[in-house]
Amino acid sequence: MNNKIMSVLLLLSSSVVLAQQPDYSQQIQIDADNLSSLKENVLTYRSNVVVTQGSLQMKADQLEINASAGKGKEVYVATGNPVSYSQLLADGQPVTAKANEIRYEPASRMLILTGDAELAQSGSVVKASTIRYNVEKQELSAQSDESKRVTTIFTPEEKNNP
């Protein structure tokens, strides 16, 4: 059974990784109603936060950027009810995700969705307490908590009847 679940997750992750590579080399723009610096190398954006990088877009109630590890090693932690994430794949198909918290580490290309996490692509949906997605390694894993199980929903392709 575990092998079947892992196979499903690998299939989903391989198609998600087709995200347009130029997005990651483009500048990151952040818009919000408020910006404050709580301490050195930490910025906090509040209210109507929108992060854009190429086709990648994330919307949140709050975003904290911690740059204390140095330039290029920033960690973005977005919180909301929920935080939404979207990006276009190279073939033009959208990938969407939502969770109570999304942590993004650009240096390692790691997305961590926590709390009612959901990732959808090409009609397939993975729901879990936590979803970890490594863009670079093309790996996706999902974990449940004590109250929920990991759920994957596949939508079959429509057949063209002659």
matplotlib code that plots the C-alpha trace (Angstrom):
import matplotlib.pyplot as plt

x = [0.0, 2.8, 4.4, 1.1, 0.8, 4.5, 3.9, 0.9, 2.9, 5.8, 3.4, 1.9, 5.3, 6.8, 4.0, 4.1, 7.8, 7.2, 6.7, 8.3, 12.0, 12.2, 9.8, 12.6, 15.1, 12.7, 12.5, 10.1, 7.5, 5.6, 2.5, 0.7, -1.2, 1.5, 5.2, 7.1, 10.5, 10.3, 14.0, 17.1, 16.8, 13.1, 10.3, 6.6, 4.0, 0.3, -3.1, -3.7, -0.3, 0.5, 3.8, 4.6, 7.5, 6.8, 3.6, 4.0, 1.6, 0.9, -1.8, -1.8, -3.0, 0.6, 4.1, 7.3, 10.6, 13.6, 16.9, 19.1, 20.9, 22.2, 21.4, 20.0, 18.9, 15.7, 12.8, 9.2, 6.4, 2.9, -0.1, -3.8, -7.2, -6.0, -2.9, -3.2, -0.5, -0.7, 1.8, 1.6, 3.4, 5.5, 2.6, 0.3, -1.6, -2.0, -0.9, -2.7, -2.2, -3.7, -3.0, -3.1, 0.6, 3.0, 6.7, 8.8, 12.6, 13.8, 17.4, 16.3, 13.1, 11.1, 7.4, 5.9, 2.1, 0.8, -2.7, -5.6, -3.0, -4.2, -2.3, -4.2, -2.8, -4.4, -7.6, -5.7, -5.8, -3.8, -5.1, -3.2, -2.2, 1.2, 2.5, 6.2, 7.2, 10.8, 10.8, 14.5, 14.3, 10.8, 9.6, 6.2, 5.3, 2.1, 1.5, -1.6, -2.2, -4.3, -7.6, -7.2, -5.8, -4.0, -6.5, -5.7, -8.4, -7.8, -10.1, -10.1, -9.5, -12.6, -12.6, -13.6, -16.3, -16.5]
y = [0.0, 2.4, 1.8, 2.8, 6.0, 6.9, 6.2, 8.5, 11.2, 10.9, 11.1, 14.3, 15.8, 15.1, 17.1, 19.9, 20.4, 21.6, 25.1, 27.7, 28.0, 31.7, 32.5, 31.7, 34.0, 36.9, 39.6, 39.2, 41.9, 42.2, 44.4, 44.9, 47.5, 47.6, 46.9, 46.8, 45.7, 43.9, 43.2, 43.3, 41.3, 40.4, 42.2, 41.7, 42.6, 42.7, 42.9, 42.1, 40.7, 39.7, 38.1, 37.9, 36.3, 35.8, 33.7, 32.7, 34.5, 34.0, 35.9, 36.0, 38.0, 38.3, 37.6, 37.4, 37.4, 36.3, 37.2, 36.6, 33.7, 36.1, 37.2, 34.5, 32.4, 34.2, 32.3, 33.5, 32.5, 33.4, 33.0, 33.5, 31.9, 30.5, 31.5, 30.9, 30.0, 29.7, 29.2, 28.3, 25.2, 25.3, 23.8, 26.6, 24.5, 26.1, 24.6, 26.0, 25.4, 26.7, 26.2, 28.1, 28.6, 28.4, 28.5, 29.2, 28.8, 30.1, 28.9, 25.3, 25.6, 24.1, 24.9, 23.6, 23.9, 23.5, 23.3, 22.2, 21.9, 21.3, 21.2, 20.9, 20.3, 19.0, 17.9, 16.0, 17.2, 16.2, 17.2, 16.7, 18.4, 19.1, 19.0, 19.4, 20.1, 20.3, 21.9, 21.1, 17.4, 16.9, 15.4, 15.8, 14.3, 14.6, 13.8, 13.5, 14.3, 12.3, 13.7, 13.4, 11.1, 12.1, 12.3, 12.2, 12.8, 12.0, 13.2, 10.8, 12.2, 12.5, 10.1, 11.3, 9.0, 8.8]
z = [0.0, 0.8, -2.6, -4.3, -2.3, -3.0, -6.7, -6.8, -5.0, -7.4, -10.4, -9.0, -8.2, -11.6, -13.3, -10.8, -11.3, -14.9, -13.4, -15.6, -14.5, -15.5, -12.6, -10.1, -11.8, -11.9, -9.2, -6.3, -5.7, -2.5, -2.0, 1.3, 3.3, 6.0, 6.5, 9.7, 10.8, 14.1, 14.4, 12.3, 9.1, 9.7, 7.7, 8.4, 5.9, 7.0, 5.4, 1.7, 1.1, -2.5, -3.5, -7.2, -9.0, -12.7, -12.9, -9.2, -7.0, -3.2, -1.3, 2.5, 5.5, 6.8, 5.5, 7.5, 5.7, 7.7, 6.1, 9.1, 7.4, 4.8, 1.2, -0.9, 2.1, 3.0, 4.4, 3.6, 6.0, 4.9, 7.1, 6.4, 6.4, 4.0, 2.2, -1.6, -4.0, -7.8, -10.7, -14.3, -15.6, -18.7, -20.6, -19.4, -16.8, -13.4, -10.1, -7.1, -3.4, -0.1, 3.5, 6.8, 6.5, 3.5, 4.1, 1.0, 0.9, -2.5, -2.0, -1.7, -3.8, -0.8, -0.3, 3.0, 3.3, 6.9, 8.2, 5.9, 3.1, -0.4, -3.7, -7.1, -10.6, -13.8, -12.1, -9.3, -5.7, -2.6, 0.8, 4.0, 7.3, 5.8, 2.2, 1.5, -2.1, -3.3, -6.7, -7.4, -6.5, -7.9, -4.6, -2.9, 0.4, 2.4, 6.1, 8.1, 11.7, 14.2, 13.1, 9.3, 6.7, 3.5, 0.6, -3.1, -5.7, -9.4, -12.2, -15.1, -18.6, -20.7, -23.6, -27.0, -28.3, -32.1]

ax = plt.figure().add_subplot(projection="3d")
ax.plot(x, y, z, "-o")
ax.set_aspect("equal")
plt.show()
